[in-house]
Amino acid sequence: MFLLYGLLAILIRFPFFFRDYIDRDESTFILMGESWLHGHLPYTVLWDLKPPLVYLFFAGIIYLFGKSFIAIRMAGVLAVSVMAFFTYALGKEFYSSRSAFFAGIACVYLTSLFGSLQGVMSEHLSMLAFMPGLYLLVKQKNAWYVLAAGFLMGIALMLKLNLAYAAALLGILLLIDPSGNKSMLNKLSQAILFGGGLVAIIALTWLPYALEGLGLVWWKSVVLAPLAYTEAGGDPIIKMAPIVILVALFLFLGIRKKWLDPRLRGVQLLSLALVGIVLSFIKGGRLNGHYLIQFHPVFLVLLAGVLEQASPRLKFNLKPWVALVLLILPLESYLEYYSIFKNKIERGTFYNGEGFTVPAYLKAHHLQTGNVFFLEYHIGYWFLPAHPPTKAATHPSNLCREELFPYFDNPRKTSMEELSYIMDTLRPALVVTRYQRRIFDKKKESENDYMVGYLAQHYQVIARVDQAEIHQRSD
């Protein structure tokens, strides 16, 4: 079953193996992983908001396979396959193999299609650990299962910190155990094992920093910065309403109609995990499309059960319709297959995107590749090789997140000061932007106006490479 899900994931995701970047986060993870391989702990030379195991994962792939996009994207296939398999395995614990099978299929589709999901996101990696951990809690044959689940949940948190809400609710359930089948001592020992395993993993990620006398760097970057990011706010609460209403109605009707049995330990664990994940979305104030990677696997297990219990016996054959839907859904993949073969015919390579073509142009024209500032397509640093000019520029959007500056001890206090320092003091020889697109988010009017004016005054456009503009300093 795992191989079947893996094959489906490859078929859907394969054409995206050759694109330069699908989401800017993925490019940032690559740069952070590469920096770690060069001997720099995350947050010391380059900086981003994610926990350290994300960068360790990418560092490991680069160490083993070099600068290989195929290896990185295969890691995404692995993550999706594991998620789908454990979606199937959990569903099979309560419902029929048929329902569980289709839940796994849906998991592959929903974590591989639509938006930036074809890349390797921190959400993919976090669920690579979270779903097996949840499965062990459901099985829970002995204390070792609980301890192993704690380790896996700790890994999941150090890949995506928002899962702390789900992990906390699962730990509380272990301590309460409403079934009444266990003594207080037994419940307490389980909660301690689970929490101990989780904390042990977190402590291991802190240890390298402590040994280097950089424990405070870890604390500020891994714990305080995400909290500050959350408190800075994000999307209006109305954007959260649909998923909150969906989950509330789903659980209420499922239990009310007896489609979900709340007495089952697995249903309790899955429901709390789902609530914890949705709660983290609400608390974070943001609901980007790739955040739902964490939502889909858990929800699909419960949905499979509800559909099995609630659906009346249909008098017509569903198989052709299901096959048709499964065939039509990967439209993005079909278009990307066309794109890479077209690129191969026209340019002689399957690899496509400005992340490849801009560095190639700079090298071919012997430009100053060591002093370049990518305001877009920043995976280009990896191919030159070059480095972001400051910590804040590791991920271009962080340049405008001044609420995060104190957490990596940035000497500049505001976004405008940071941009002025880069442009006036560091004076990059080359600046890369998107053609006829805003440099920063539309809300950042001052920053956009400053960069447009500065580039017009001090730089000239020397080339347009696909959808990238290359600006060269003229003074």
C-alpha positions as CSV (number, residue, x, y, z in Angstrom):
1,M,0.0,0.0,0.0
2,F,2.9,2.4,0.8
3,L,4.4,1.7,-2.6
4,L,1.1,2.3,-4.3
5,Y,0.7,5.7,-2.6
6,G,4.3,6.4,-3.4
7,L,3.8,5.7,-7.1
8,L,0.7,7.9,-7.2
9,A,2.7,10.7,-5.5
10,I,5.5,10.4,-8.0
11,L,3.1,10.6,-11.0
12,I,1.5,13.7,-9.6
13,R,4.6,15.5,-8.3
14,F,7.2,14.4,-10.8
15,P,6.9,17.3,-13.4
16,F,7.5,19.7,-10.5
17,F,10.9,18.1,-9.8
18,F,12.4,20.4,-12.4
19,R,11.0,23.8,-11.4
20,D,13.3,26.2,-9.6
21,Y,11.0,27.0,-6.8
22,I,7.4,26.4,-6.0
23,D,7.3,28.4,-2.7
24,R,9.9,30.8,-1.4
25,D,9.9,28.9,1.9
26,E,11.4,25.9,0.3
27,S,14.2,28.0,-1.2
28,T,15.0,29.4,2.2
29,F,15.1,25.9,3.8
30,I,17.7,25.0,1.1
31,L,19.9,28.0,1.9
32,M,19.7,27.4,5.6
33,G,20.6,23.7,5.2
34,E,23.5,24.6,3.0
35,S,24.8,27.1,5.5
36,W,24.6,24.4,8.2
37,L,26.7,22.2,6.1
38,H,29.3,25.0,5.9
39,G,29.6,24.9,9.7
40,H,27.1,27.6,10.6
41,L,24.3,26.6,13.0
42,P,20.9,27.9,11.9
43,Y,20.1,31.5,13.1
44,T,23.8,32.4,13.4
45,V,24.7,33.5,9.9
46,L,21.4,33.1,8.0
47,W,18.0,33.4,9.7
48,D,14.4,32.2,9.3
49,L,11.5,31.5,11.4
50,K,11.2,27.7,11.3
51,P,12.5,25.2,13.9
52,P,16.0,23.7,13.4
53,L,15.0,20.2,12.2
54,V,13.6,21.6,9.0
55,Y,17.1,22.9,8.1
56,L,18.7,19.6,9.3
57,F,16.5,17.7,7.0
58,F,17.5,19.8,4.0
59,A,21.2,19.7,5.1
60,G,21.0,15.9,5.2
61,I,19.7,15.7,1.6
62,I,22.3,18.2,0.3
63,Y,25.0,16.3,2.1
64,L,24.0,13.0,0.6
65,F,23.0,14.0,-2.9
66,G,24.6,17.4,-3.5
67,K,22.7,20.3,-5.1
68,S,20.0,18.0,-6.4
69,F,16.5,19.3,-6.9
70,I,15.4,15.8,-7.8
71,A,16.6,14.5,-4.4
72,I,14.8,17.3,-2.5
73,R,11.6,16.8,-4.4
74,M,11.8,13.0,-3.9
75,A,11.9,13.8,-0.2
76,G,8.5,15.5,-0.7
77,V,7.2,12.3,-2.3
78,L,8.4,10.3,0.7
79,A,6.7,12.7,3.1
80,V,3.4,12.5,1.2
81,S,3.6,8.7,0.9
82,V,4.2,8.3,4.6
83,M,1.2,10.6,5.4
84,A,-1.0,8.7,3.0
85,F,0.0,5.4,4.4
86,F,-0.7,6.3,8.0
87,T,-3.9,7.9,6.9
88,Y,-4.8,4.5,5.5
89,A,-3.4,2.6,8.6
90,L,-5.4,4.8,11.0
91,G,-8.6,4.5,9.0
92,K,-8.2,0.7,8.8
93,E,-8.2,0.6,12.6
94,F,-11.8,1.7,12.8
95,Y,-13.4,1.3,9.4
96,S,-13.2,-0.8,6.3
97,S,-10.0,-1.2,4.2
98,R,-11.9,0.3,1.3
99,S,-12.7,3.5,3.1
100,A,-9.2,3.7,4.5
101,F,-7.7,3.1,1.0
102,F,-9.6,6.0,-0.5
103,A,-8.7,8.3,2.5
104,G,-5.1,7.6,1.6
105,I,-5.6,8.3,-2.0
106,A,-7.3,11.6,-1.1
107,C,-4.4,12.4,1.1
108,V,-1.9,12.1,-1.8
109,Y,-4.0,14.4,-3.9
110,L,-4.8,17.1,-1.3
111,T,-1.1,17.3,-0.1
112,S,0.3,17.4,-3.6
113,L,-2.0,19.7,-5.6
114,F,-3.2,23.2,-5.6
115,G,-0.9,26.1,-4.9
116,S,2.5,25.6,-3.4
117,L,1.9,22.0,-2.3
118,Q,4.2,20.4,-4.9
119,G,7.2,21.8,-3.1
120,V,8.7,20.4,0.1
121,M,7.1,22.4,2.9
122,S,7.7,22.3,6.6
123,E,4.1,21.1,6.9
124,H,5.0,18.0,4.8
125,L,7.9,17.3,7.1
126,S,6.1,17.8,10.3
127,M,3.3,15.4,9.3
128,L,6.0,12.9,8.3
129,A,6.5,12.5,12.1
130,F,3.1,13.5,13.4
131,M,1.0,10.9,11.6
132,P,3.2,7.9,12.7
133,G,3.2,9.3,16.3
134,L,-0.6,9.6,16.2
135,Y,-0.8,6.0,15.0
136,L,1.3,4.7,17.9
137,L,-0.9,6.5,20.3
138,V,-4.0,4.9,18.8
139,K,-2.4,1.4,18.8
140,Q,-0.7,1.9,22.3
141,K,0.1,-1.7,23.0
142,N,2.6,-0.8,25.7
143,A,4.6,2.0,27.3
144,W,7.2,1.9,24.5
145,Y,4.5,2.9,22.0
146,V,3.8,6.0,24.1
147,L,7.4,6.9,24.5
148,A,8.1,6.5,20.8
149,A,5.0,8.6,20.1
150,G,6.5,11.3,22.3
151,F,9.7,11.2,20.4
152,L,7.8,11.5,17.1
153,M,5.7,14.4,18.4
154,G,8.9,16.2,19.5
155,I,10.3,15.8,16.0
156,A,7.1,17.1,14.6
157,L,7.2,20.2,16.8
158,M,10.8,20.9,15.9
159,L,9.7,20.8,12.3
160,K,6.6,23.0,12.8
161,L,6.0,24.5,16.1
162,N,2.2,25.1,15.7
163,L,1.7,21.4,16.4
164,A,2.3,22.1,20.0
165,Y,-1.5,22.7,20.4
166,A,-2.3,19.3,19.1
167,A,0.4,17.6,21.1
168,A,-0.7,19.3,24.3
169,L,-4.3,18.1,23.8
170,L,-3.1,14.6,23.2
171,G,-1.0,14.7,26.3
172,I,-4.0,15.9,28.4
173,L,-6.1,13.0,27.0
174,L,-3.4,10.5,28.1
175,L,-3.5,12.0,31.6
176,I,-7.4,12.1,31.8
177,D,-8.2,8.9,30.0
178,P,-12.0,9.2,30.1
179,S,-12.5,5.5,29.5
180,G,-11.7,4.8,33.2
181,N,-9.9,1.6,32.4
182,K,-6.5,2.8,33.8
183,S,-5.4,3.7,37.3
184,M,-4.2,7.3,38.1
185,L,-0.6,6.0,38.3
186,N,-0.9,4.4,34.9
187,K,-2.3,7.5,33.3
188,L,0.3,9.7,35.0
189,S,3.1,7.5,33.8
190,Q,1.8,7.5,30.2
191,A,1.6,11.3,30.2
192,I,5.1,11.5,31.6
193,L,6.5,9.1,29.0
194,F,4.8,11.0,26.2
195,G,5.9,14.4,27.5
196,G,9.4,13.1,28.3
197,G,10.0,11.9,24.8
198,L,8.7,15.1,23.3
199,V,10.9,17.3,25.6
200,A,13.9,15.1,25.0
201,I,13.8,15.9,21.2
202,I,13.4,19.6,21.9
203,A,16.4,19.5,24.3
204,L,18.5,17.7,21.7
205,T,17.9,20.5,19.2
206,W,19.0,23.0,21.9
207,L,22.1,21.1,22.9
208,P,24.4,22.1,19.9
209,Y,23.6,25.8,20.7
210,A,24.3,25.3,24.4
211,L,27.6,23.7,23.7
212,E,28.6,26.7,21.6
213,G,27.4,29.1,24.3
214,L,24.5,30.1,22.0
215,G,21.5,28.8,24.0
216,L,19.9,32.2,24.0
217,V,20.1,32.3,20.2
218,W,18.0,29.0,20.1
219,W,15.5,30.3,22.6
220,K,14.9,33.6,20.8
221,S,14.7,32.1,17.3
222,V,12.8,28.9,18.0
223,V,10.4,30.0,20.8
224,L,10.2,33.8,21.1
225,A,10.3,34.8,17.4
226,P,7.3,32.5,16.4
227,L,5.3,33.9,19.3
228,A,6.1,37.5,18.1
229,Y,5.1,36.5,14.6
230,T,1.8,35.1,15.9
231,E,1.1,38.2,18.0
232,A,1.8,40.5,15.0
233,G,-1.5,39.2,13.6
234,G,-2.4,38.2,10.1
235,D,-5.6,37.4,8.2
236,P,-9.0,38.7,9.4
237,I,-10.8,36.3,11.7
238,I,-13.5,35.9,9.0
239,K,-11.0,33.9,6.9
240,M,-10.8,31.4,9.7
241,A,-14.5,31.0,10.0
242,P,-15.1,28.4,7.2
243,I,-12.7,25.8,8.6
244,V,-13.8,26.4,12.2
245,I,-17.5,26.0,11.2
246,L,-16.6,23.0,9.1
247,V,-14.8,21.1,11.9
248,A,-17.4,22.1,14.5
249,L,-20.3,20.9,12.4
250,F,-18.5,17.8,11.3
251,L,-17.7,16.7,14.8
252,F,-21.0,17.7,16.2
253,L,-23.1,15.9,13.6
254,G,-20.7,12.9,13.5
255,I,-21.2,12.3,17.2
256,R,-24.9,13.3,17.3
257,K,-25.7,11.0,14.4
258,K,-23.5,8.3,15.8
259,W,-21.3,8.2,12.7
260,L,-18.3,8.8,15.1
261,D,-18.2,6.8,18.3
262,P,-16.7,9.2,21.0
263,R,-16.1,6.2,23.2
264,L,-13.4,4.9,20.9
265,R,-9.9,5.9,22.0
266,G,-8.8,6.4,18.4
267,V,-11.7,8.8,17.6
268,Q,-10.9,10.8,20.8
269,L,-7.3,11.1,19.8
270,L,-8.0,12.0,16.2
271,S,-10.7,14.5,17.1
272,L,-8.4,16.3,19.6
273,A,-5.5,16.3,17.1
274,L,-7.9,17.9,14.6
275,V,-9.1,20.5,17.1
276,G,-5.5,21.3,18.1
277,I,-4.4,21.8,14.5
278,V,-7.4,24.2,13.8
279,L,-6.7,26.0,17.1
280,S,-3.2,26.6,15.9
281,F,-4.5,28.2,12.7
282,I,-6.7,30.5,14.7
283,K,-4.0,31.4,17.2
284,G,-1.5,32.1,14.3
285,G,-4.0,34.3,12.6
286,R,-3.1,33.0,9.1
287,L,-4.4,30.2,6.9
288,N,-2.2,29.9,3.8
289,G,-2.9,27.0,1.5
290,H,0.0,24.9,2.5
291,Y,-1.0,25.1,6.2
292,L,-3.8,22.7,5.3
293,I,-1.3,19.9,4.7
294,Q,-1.5,19.4,8.4
295,F,-5.3,19.4,8.4
296,H,-6.0,17.0,5.6
297,P,-4.6,13.6,6.8
298,V,-6.3,13.8,10.2
299,F,-9.5,15.0,8.9
300,L,-9.6,12.4,6.1
301,V,-9.4,9.5,8.6
302,L,-12.5,10.8,10.4
303,L,-14.2,11.7,7.2
304,A,-13.7,8.2,5.8
305,G,-15.5,6.8,8.8
306,V,-18.4,9.3,8.6
307,L,-19.0,8.6,4.9
308,E,-18.9,4.9,5.5
309,Q,-21.5,5.1,8.3
310,A,-23.7,7.9,6.8
311,S,-23.8,7.1,3.1
312,P,-26.9,5.1,2.1
313,R,-26.4,2.2,-0.3
314,L,-26.2,3.7,-3.7
315,K,-28.0,1.9,-6.6
316,F,-25.5,2.9,-9.3
317,N,-21.9,2.1,-9.8
318,L,-19.6,4.8,-8.4
319,K,-16.4,3.4,-9.8
320,P,-16.4,5.2,-13.2
321,W,-17.2,8.5,-11.5
322,V,-14.5,8.2,-8.9
323,A,-12.0,7.2,-11.6
324,L,-13.0,10.2,-13.7
325,V,-12.6,12.6,-10.8
326,L,-9.2,11.1,-10.0
327,L,-8.2,11.5,-13.6
328,I,-9.2,15.1,-13.9
329,L,-7.9,16.5,-10.6
330,P,-4.2,16.5,-11.4
331,L,-4.7,19.2,-14.1
332,E,-1.7,21.2,-12.7
333,S,0.5,18.1,-13.2
334,Y,-0.6,17.7,-16.8
335,L,0.1,21.3,-17.5
336,E,3.5,21.0,-15.9
337,Y,4.4,17.9,-17.9
338,Y,3.6,19.9,-21.0
339,S,5.7,22.8,-19.7
340,I,8.8,20.7,-19.0
341,F,8.7,18.9,-22.3
342,K,8.3,22.3,-24.1
343,N,11.3,23.6,-22.1
344,K,13.3,20.6,-23.1
345,I,12.6,21.1,-26.8
346,E,13.2,24.9,-26.7
347,R,16.2,25.0,-24.3
348,G,17.5,21.5,-24.1
349,T,16.8,21.0,-20.4
350,F,13.8,20.0,-18.3
351,Y,14.9,22.4,-15.5
352,N,13.0,25.6,-15.8
353,G,12.5,28.9,-13.9
354,E,14.4,32.1,-13.2
355,G,16.2,30.4,-10.3
356,F,18.1,28.5,-12.9
357,T,18.2,31.0,-15.8
358,V,19.3,34.1,-13.9
359,P,22.4,32.5,-12.3
360,A,23.2,31.0,-15.7
361,Y,22.9,34.5,-17.3
362,L,25.1,36.1,-14.7
363,K,27.8,33.5,-15.1
364,A,27.7,33.6,-18.9
365,H,28.2,37.4,-18.9
366,H,30.9,37.3,-16.1
367,L,28.9,39.7,-13.9
368,Q,29.7,40.2,-10.2
369,T,27.9,37.1,-8.9
370,G,29.4,37.5,-5.4
371,N,27.6,40.8,-4.7
372,V,24.0,40.1,-5.8
373,F,20.8,40.8,-4.0
374,F,17.8,38.6,-4.9
375,L,14.5,40.2,-4.1
376,E,12.9,37.3,-5.9
377,Y,14.1,33.9,-7.1
378,H,16.5,33.8,-4.1
379,I,17.2,30.1,-4.8
380,G,19.7,31.7,-7.2
381,Y,22.1,32.2,-4.2
382,W,22.5,28.4,-4.1
383,F,23.5,28.1,-7.7
384,L,26.0,30.9,-8.0
385,P,27.1,30.4,-5.1
386,A,26.4,33.6,-3.2
387,H,24.9,34.6,0.1
388,P,22.0,36.9,1.2
389,P,23.5,40.3,2.2
390,T,22.0,40.2,5.7
391,K,20.2,37.8,8.0
392,A,16.9,39.6,7.4
393,A,17.4,39.0,3.6
394,T,17.6,35.2,3.9
395,H,13.9,35.1,3.1
396,P,13.0,38.2,1.2
397,S,9.7,38.7,3.0
398,N,11.5,38.9,6.3
399,L,12.9,42.3,5.3
400,C,9.5,43.7,6.0
401,R,8.9,41.8,9.2
402,E,10.5,44.2,11.6
403,E,8.7,42.7,14.6
404,L,11.2,39.8,14.2
405,F,14.4,41.9,14.1
406,P,15.0,41.9,17.8
407,Y,15.0,38.0,17.9
408,F,18.1,37.8,15.7
409,D,19.8,40.9,17.2
410,N,19.5,42.9,14.0
411,P,21.3,46.2,14.5
412,R,18.6,47.9,12.4
413,K,15.2,48.4,14.0
414,T,12.9,49.0,11.0
415,S,12.5,47.6,7.5
416,M,13.4,51.0,6.0
417,E,16.7,51.1,8.0
418,E,17.5,47.5,6.8
419,L,16.8,48.3,3.2
420,S,18.8,51.5,3.4
421,Y,21.8,49.6,5.0
422,I,21.8,47.0,2.2
423,M,21.4,49.5,-0.6
424,D,23.6,52.4,0.7
425,T,26.2,50.6,2.7
426,L,26.6,47.1,1.2
427,R,25.8,48.5,-2.2
428,P,25.0,45.3,-4.1
429,A,26.4,45.3,-7.6
430,L,23.3,43.5,-8.9
431,V,19.7,43.4,-7.8
432,V,17.2,40.9,-9.1
433,T,13.4,41.6,-9.1
434,R,10.3,40.3,-10.8
435,Y,9.3,42.0,-14.0
436,Q,6.4,44.5,-13.6
437,R,5.6,43.1,-10.1
438,R,5.6,44.7,-6.7
439,I,8.8,43.9,-4.8
440,F,7.1,43.4,-1.4
441,D,3.5,42.9,-0.3
442,K,1.1,45.6,-1.4
443,K,0.6,46.6,2.2
444,K,4.3,47.6,2.4
445,E,3.8,50.9,0.5
446,S,6.8,52.7,1.9
447,E,9.2,49.8,1.3
448,N,8.0,49.4,-2.3
449,D,8.2,53.1,-3.0
450,Y,11.7,53.3,-1.6
451,M,13.0,50.3,-3.6
452,V,11.4,51.4,-6.9
453,G,12.8,55.0,-6.4
454,Y,16.3,53.7,-5.4
455,L,16.6,51.3,-8.3
456,A,15.5,54.0,-10.8
457,Q,18.1,56.4,-9.4
458,H,21.1,54.2,-8.8
459,Y,20.6,51.2,-11.1
460,Q,19.9,50.4,-14.7
461,V,18.2,47.4,-16.1
462,I,20.7,45.4,-18.1
463,A,18.7,42.3,-18.9
464,R,15.3,40.7,-18.6
465,V,15.6,37.0,-18.2
466,D,12.2,35.3,-18.5
467,Q,10.2,37.1,-15.8
468,A,13.3,38.4,-13.9
469,E,14.8,41.9,-14.2
470,I,18.5,42.3,-13.5
471,H,19.5,45.7,-12.3
472,Q,23.2,46.8,-12.3
473,R,24.5,49.6,-10.1
474,S,25.3,52.6,-12.2
475,D,27.0,54.9,-9.7
